[in-house]
Amino acid sequence: MSSIKALVVDDSKSARFSLRKMLKQHDVEADIVESGAEAIEFLKNADHAPCVIFMDHMMPDMDGFETTRAIIADEGIGDIPIIMCTSNEGADYLAEAKGIGAHGTVSKPPTPEGLKEVIDNLECEQEEAAVPAEAAAAAMSDDQIEQVVQAAVARALEEKVAAITQNVMEQAEARTRELVSEHLGQESARIQDETLIACNSQLQELREEVLTVSKEQTNDLIKAELEGHVGESIKSGLEDLQKKARETEQSWLADQDRLRTTLNDSARQTAESVMSGAGKEARRIATEVAEQALSSANSSAAEEAAGQARMMAIAAGVIGVVAAAIVYFIK
C-alpha cells in the first residue's frame, strides 16, 4: 500500500529507525522526528501531510499526549489519525488515549501482527473515504443527508468544544502550576532563610560551647601537667636548697669556730705579749728609777724618783689588768 505516508515521532533513535524499517516492509514510507515540537513544525510545513502519525507516549518536554492535543487543536493538521506507541496495555489506557483524540494504540516495540492490523484499518478507512460524495448523496434521501450533515456538524462542534475546553484546562493547569511553583518557591526561600538563620545561630552557640569546653579542658590538662612538673621541680629545688643551707650552715659554723679559735689565740698571744712587754718595761723603768734614786745626792731627788717609780708600777699594774680583761672577754 504505497499510497500511505507516515510520520514517526520518537525521542529514541533506535526506536525511530526500527519502526520505519517495519513500516517499509508494509510499503509504508515514513518520515521521522525526535520530539513533539519537531512533529508540529514538520506537519505545518510539509507539502503533503502524512496519512498517519505514530506517536511515542514517553518523551521529554512534550510527551505523546501533550503533542496529540496540540496537533488536534490545530485546524490545519488536526484531522490526521494518530496512533499512540506505548508499553502500557489495557482498556484503560486505550480509553484515555481515545479520550484525548488518538485514533488507536500499538505496543512498543510493535509486533508485526499489531502493526499490520493498524495499517489494514487505515487502508479500509482510506477506501471508504475515497467513495465519491455524490454517489453517497444519491443513495440517501434529503432527510438522511440533513441528518448526516447535522451529525457531522455536531461532531465537529463537539470536537472543537472539546479541543477548546482542553486547551483552556491546560492553560489553567499551567497557570495554576506556575502560581503554585512561584508560591512554593517564595515559601521555600523563606523557610530556607529561616532555617539557615536558625542553623547559623545554633552552630554559633555550639561553637562557643565547644570552644569554652575545649578551653576549660585544655587549661585543666595544662594545669595538671604543670602542677606535676612544677611540683616535682619545686620539691627537688627545696631539697637542693635545704641541702645547700645545711652545708652552708655547717661551713659557717666551722668557719666561726675556726675564727673564734684564731681570735682567741691572737688575743691571748697579744695579751701575753702586752703583759710580758709591760712587765719588762715596768722592771726597766723601776730599775732606771732606782738607779737614779741611788745616784741622787739630795733627798728631794730621791723622793721624786721614788714617786715616779710608784707611778710606773701603778701604770704597769693597770696595763696588766686591762690585758687580762681583754683575754677574758675574747674567750
Buried (B, 14 or more C-beta within 10 A) or exposed (E): EEEBBBBBBBBBEEBBBBBBEBBEEBEBBBBBBBBBBBBBEBBEEEEEBBBBBBBBBBBEEBBBBBBBBBBBBBEEBBEBBBBBBBEBEEEEBBEBBEEBBBBBBBBBBBEEEEBBBBBEBBBEBBEEEEEEEEEEEEEEEEEEBEEEEEEEEEEEEEBBEBBEEBBEEBEEEEEEEEEEEEEEEEEEEEEEEEEEEEEEEEEEEEEEEEEEEEEEEEEEEEEEEEEEEEEEEEEEEEEEEEEEEEEEEEEEEEEEEEEEEEEEEEBBEBBEEBBEEBEEBBEEBBEBBEEBBEEBEEEEEBEBBBEBBEEBBEBBEEBBEBBEEBBEEBE
